[in-house]
Amino acid sequence: MQAELQPSNIGPPGREHLGLLPPPSPQDDVANRKLVLPPPRVRRAVRAVAEALFDDETPPDPARLDWAADDFLRFMVTATGRAHLILRASLFALTWLTPLFVFTPLPFAWLPVKRRVLALERMEHSPLGPAALAVKAMLCMIWFEHPDTQTETRTVPACKEVA
């Protein structure tokens, strides 16, 4: 007697191993992870970068700077792998290397705002400029998502309809 052939529910051809993988656990979902925020010194560093980055004729609203720093930190702690590593390395470079461009061996957050702006500009124009890119890009995206910023710049997200 011939063995009865049964259809395989393991996985599609060439992907048979997929059926052998365990189902994802609820902890794998980012929304279910417990957020463990970094120490306050990291928040101070992020806020100092945001303050220097968005310094204009008038200083930025402190509440908006706090909001941007907190949102950045939430993103950073949920990021995994390379994204997390790149953000941490970029923040490290901004904290410790950028002050050297204004000949000061202090952490970035300890400098006055005008010195931070100058140090950031000098770093951006140096060969080390790309080291600051990850933090600056994320902070800019976060900053321009804020409703007050959108009102000030008269921008509306593309996903919203203008009435």
C-alpha positions as CSV (number, residue, x, y, z in Angstrom):
1,M,0.0,0.0,0.0
2,Q,1.2,3.5,-0.8
3,A,1.7,6.0,1.9
4,E,-1.0,8.6,1.8
5,L,0.3,12.0,0.8
6,Q,-0.8,14.9,3.0
7,P,-0.6,18.5,2.1
8,S,2.1,20.3,4.0
9,N,1.0,23.2,6.2
10,I,4.6,24.0,7.2
11,G,5.2,26.8,4.7
12,P,5.3,27.8,1.0
13,P,7.8,26.1,-1.3
14,G,11.3,27.3,-0.5
15,R,10.1,28.7,2.8
16,E,9.2,25.5,4.6
17,H,11.1,26.6,7.7
18,L,8.5,29.4,8.4
19,G,6.1,27.0,9.9
20,L,8.7,25.8,12.3
21,L,9.3,29.2,13.8
22,P,7.6,29.9,17.1
23,P,4.8,32.5,17.0
24,P,5.9,36.0,17.9
25,S,5.6,36.8,21.6
26,P,3.7,40.0,22.8
27,Q,7.1,41.4,24.0
28,D,8.3,41.5,20.4
29,D,5.7,44.2,19.6
30,V,7.2,47.7,20.3
31,A,3.9,48.9,21.7
32,N,4.1,46.2,24.4
33,R,7.6,47.0,25.5
34,K,8.3,48.7,28.8
35,L,10.1,52.0,28.1
36,V,13.2,52.4,30.1
37,L,14.3,55.9,29.5
38,P,18.0,56.7,29.6
39,P,19.5,58.7,32.5
40,P,18.7,62.5,32.9
41,R,22.1,63.4,31.4
42,V,21.1,62.0,28.1
43,R,17.9,64.0,28.1
44,R,19.9,67.1,28.9
45,A,22.2,66.4,26.0
46,V,19.3,65.9,23.6
47,R,17.6,69.1,24.8
48,A,20.9,71.1,24.5
49,V,21.3,69.9,20.9
50,A,17.7,70.9,20.1
51,E,18.1,74.3,21.7
52,A,21.2,75.0,19.6
53,L,19.7,73.6,16.5
54,F,16.5,75.7,16.7
55,D,18.0,78.8,18.1
56,D,16.8,81.8,16.0
57,E,16.3,85.5,16.7
58,T,14.1,84.5,19.6
59,P,14.9,81.5,21.8
60,P,12.7,78.4,21.2
61,D,9.8,77.7,23.6
62,P,11.2,75.7,26.6
63,A,8.1,73.5,26.7
64,R,8.5,72.6,23.0
65,L,12.2,71.8,23.6
66,D,11.2,69.5,26.4
67,W,8.6,67.9,24.2
68,A,11.1,67.3,21.4
69,A,13.7,65.9,23.7
70,D,11.2,63.5,25.3
71,D,9.9,62.4,21.9
72,F,13.4,61.8,20.7
73,L,14.2,59.7,23.8
74,R,11.0,57.6,23.3
75,F,12.1,56.9,19.7
76,M,15.7,56.2,20.8
77,V,14.7,53.6,23.4
78,T,12.3,51.8,21.1
79,A,14.9,51.7,18.3
80,T,16.9,48.5,18.1
81,G,20.0,47.3,16.4
82,R,21.8,49.6,14.1
83,A,19.4,52.5,14.5
84,H,19.9,52.6,18.3
85,L,23.6,52.3,17.9
86,I,23.8,55.1,15.4
87,L,21.7,57.4,17.5
88,R,23.8,56.7,20.6
89,A,27.1,57.2,18.7
90,S,25.8,60.4,17.1
91,L,24.7,61.7,20.5
92,F,28.0,60.8,22.0
93,A,29.8,62.7,19.2
94,L,27.7,65.8,19.7
95,T,28.1,65.7,23.5
96,W,31.9,65.2,23.6
97,L,33.4,66.1,20.2
98,T,31.4,69.2,19.3
99,P,32.7,71.3,22.2
100,L,36.3,70.7,21.0
101,F,35.4,72.8,17.9
102,V,35.1,75.9,20.2
103,F,38.2,74.7,22.2
104,T,36.3,73.7,25.3
105,P,36.7,70.3,26.9
106,L,33.2,70.5,28.6
107,P,30.1,68.5,27.7
108,F,28.0,70.2,25.0
109,A,25.0,70.9,27.4
110,W,27.3,72.9,29.7
111,L,28.1,75.5,27.0
112,P,26.1,78.7,26.6
113,V,23.6,78.5,23.7
114,K,25.6,80.8,21.4
115,R,28.7,78.7,21.9
116,R,26.7,75.6,21.2
117,V,25.4,77.1,18.0
118,L,28.9,78.0,16.9
119,A,30.3,74.6,17.9
120,L,27.5,72.8,16.0
121,E,28.1,75.0,12.9
122,R,31.8,74.3,13.0
123,M,31.3,70.6,13.4
124,E,28.8,70.5,10.5
125,H,31.5,72.0,8.2
126,S,34.2,69.6,9.2
127,P,34.9,66.1,8.1
128,L,33.1,64.9,11.3
129,G,29.9,66.6,10.1
130,P,28.1,63.3,9.3
131,A,28.5,62.2,12.9
132,A,25.8,64.7,13.9
133,L,23.4,63.8,11.1
134,A,21.4,61.1,12.9
135,V,20.4,63.2,15.9
136,K,19.9,66.4,13.9
137,A,17.7,64.6,11.3
138,M,15.5,63.0,14.0
139,L,15.2,66.2,16.0
140,C,14.2,68.1,12.8
141,M,11.5,65.6,12.0
142,I,10.2,65.7,15.5
143,W,10.3,69.5,15.7
144,F,8.3,70.0,12.5
145,E,5.7,67.6,13.6
146,H,4.7,69.8,16.5
147,P,1.4,71.7,15.9
148,D,2.8,75.0,16.9
149,T,5.7,74.7,14.5
150,Q,3.3,73.8,11.7
151,T,1.3,76.9,12.5
152,E,4.4,79.1,12.6
153,T,5.7,77.7,9.3
154,R,2.3,77.5,7.7
155,T,2.8,73.8,6.8
156,V,0.3,71.1,6.8
157,P,1.3,67.4,6.8
158,A,0.6,65.8,3.4
159,C,-1.7,63.2,5.1
160,K,-4.1,65.9,6.3
161,E,-6.6,67.5,4.1
162,V,-6.8,71.3,4.0
163,A,-10.3,72.5,4.4
